[in-house]
Amino acid sequence: MKRYVCLILLFLLGAEGAFSQKRPMKLDDCKLWRSVDQIQLSENGKWVVYNYRALYRQDLDTTYIYNVQTGETICKAGLSNFSFMANGKLLKYEKKEEGDDSGRPSIYTLNLLTQQEKQWAKNIFLVPIKGTDMAYYVQYKPTGKTDFTFVNLLTGEEQYIVDINNFGQVEADRLLYSVVDSLKSTLYLWEKGRKTQVGEVPGYIASIANPDAKGRGTLSCASTYDTRFDVTSIYTYDLNKHLCSKLLSYRDITGLPEGTKVSSMSRLINNKTQLLIDLEPVAYPQVKRETDQVNLELWVWDENISPRRSFKRSGFDASKYDKYVYDIATGKCFTLPTKGLSSLAFPQGDDIKGCIAFDATPWYKESDWTMSPNDDVYYIGMNGEKKKLASHGKYGLSWSPDGTKVLLYDPALKAWRLIDMATGNDRDLTTGKLPYPVYEEDHDYSFDASPYGVAYWNPDNHTVTIYDRYDLWSLDLKGKKAPVCLTQGKGRKEQITFRKAEHPISSTDKLYLEGFDERSKTKGLYLLAGKNLCDMAVDSQSNLVVKANTDNCKVVLWTKENYGERDFWVSDLTLRNPKRVTDSNPQVKDINWGTTRLYTWTNLEGKKNEGILFLPENYRKGQSYPVIVLFYEKMSQGLNSYRLPEYSSATIDIPWFVSNGYIIFCPDISYRIGAPYESCYNAVISGVEQLVKDGIADKERIGINGHSWGGSQTAWLVTRTNIFKCASPCSAVTDQVADYLMLRGTGQPNMYFEEDAQGRLGKTLWEDRELYLENSPVMHADKIHTPLLIFHGEKDTSVRIYQGMALYFAMRRLGRPAWLLNYRDVGHQMGGDVECRDFMQRLIGFFDYYLKDAPMPEWMKGDNNE
């Protein structure tokens, strides 16, 4: 018995020794980490091709070709721009040849079955023809002519069509193309090696539209090759009758505003009976500044748009004119009353009953102090009817596939309205009909909440499906049936947010959903088939997301992601018995990495609060650790997100600090309008105090770090508490009064930020002067007894350098320890690797000195400013 006990002890000691051999990250270990850059699954599901990228290395030039059936991987160096061809039988890529100084890589295809490689001429670009083993390439000539080549990628057989001018839709062994001479263009159909003349048109065929099911389409024509971008007429063609016919000439369109003409962007609508005209100037004016002209910028107090706003119109302004429609049968134009309206939204299809127009003009002025311009919304009918639908809001649109209906989200009603585009009549689809809000429930900004959105339209059963916070609801477009919760309330009951998955592609009888579980903070795959909603792939500790699949869904490429990994796997649609495709960072097995934990507590408002604890891999319960608090709005949804180590561009790097023995605490913050900083205090300080009570944090070794909005709150928190041993506010607003009147790089004053956006003060400076003063850290700097490391970029156009300097000079005048890192060549965040590495070194030195009793770095000792 003693022998077995000794063996067990030896095993445990050995395991302890092996575990302790994992080392903490060094600063330049950041260069070792990589992530998948490009990855593709072949159409036949037999192959996956991928490569990696790294933030600080340029030597990752290996491409990996993974055999799904055998699990073997082929490595090839020096490849780029890869893609599958011939239904996954071939891999196309580019490769630079040794000794070739032309700068142009060679094109290769690799037969994945035989591993035979073929080099193609450098002056071609292979374009695959979907669903076939074919591709084509074109070779352009100085004369404006083009040689077109069909190629069978497996046999190498080629078919040539020489000296063409333009071509349209390409199918296997089938091509529509045009040939021009001095007077006319001839349209040809090339099919299985046989050329057939379709018809002739005068001038130059600039573009060939795809034929419809009956073999009919349109040609956009210009006068000559040199004016090919200036369309002057439209012809129709008929492949069955071998005929081209003139539909309309832009020269016949009269009555347009003086100085304008029909733009090439105009399009045919309503079964090619009308032309929806986009206007453009006959000639764009050339603006020249006189040499003796005064360089003056005039600011007028009541102008609609302040001079520096980026959206101020320049050049040709189409909103100054009504919308023109040309009726081909009558040869006359009629207008839609859109003059002065900011933007028009037409459906994409051919059947146009009208448009939805937005007008921000009455509200441009207030956009200096609102997050974005508000709009008035109008219905414009093709009969000239104009009806105001709503005023002064931010609206969402979703068109039905046929363009006959549109959903308008109205923030004033907090409802979706259905608009009939034929009549302009509208109906509220959701008020009093759904038991839950269709807008963001936890919205905590001054501006109106956004809707959760539209999942899809189903024209076959006259319904549209929308989202609430958790579930999907089917709404009857005829208004005769009550809304139906397709997900049967499972989302709200189990706190899972269901959304239509991008992959796999859903069908009429199978709806694939991505579900985010608010309790575990993980994503999974679900299937709604009829009334049956089932879990297909769910992991309580990882995000599972399908990235690609074969058409029959027998092979699926997906990611498994948590704090410890993010790699790609292949399997069937159940995601069971997977095969690992990528191994992005095998070096992590030798690194003391870390884990995450969802941490909950009761905040100072008596509400449940959540946050993330990032714990060292060798964390031991009951042992207290140095803690750095890092926060920005709500971060807990990223509990299972993988984080690449990187040099600090704005804040501490979480993986590096965790690996080196720190606990990082990221609390969520829910804000109250008018008391944003107090809200922050209630969440952050209560969370820190709970960490101390739970024995997780050493109360003598707690620091805090934040950037931008998080930096502003960091600076404010240390005016209210001495719980932090040190703090680093980065790119922080410290003087709300000055910031309120300061101009951003976009030309917008920061009024919008403080009143309407993240600042969440909800009032003007003159409505509540004390509110701005109370929330300005620099005004309370005399209460700060926490050493500060202030970071700012001198070229920051979002938060000006004055803000960092103001706090620094306040601390300096008060005789309190503070250091300002003014990076003179960077903006709101770091950009260059050298600056980021330098900043990270200083963050490490600062926090290690105060929280780990490390020696003070030389740069903190003063008198060393170069």
Order of alpha helices (4+ residues) and beta strands (2+ residues): alpha-beta-beta-beta-beta-beta-beta-beta-beta-beta-beta-beta-beta-beta-beta-beta-beta-beta-beta-beta-beta-beta-beta-beta-beta-beta-beta-beta-beta-beta-beta-beta-beta-beta-beta-beta-beta-beta-beta-alpha-beta-beta-beta-beta-beta-beta-beta-beta-beta-beta-beta-alpha-beta-alpha-beta-alpha-beta-alpha-alpha-alpha-beta-alpha-beta-alpha
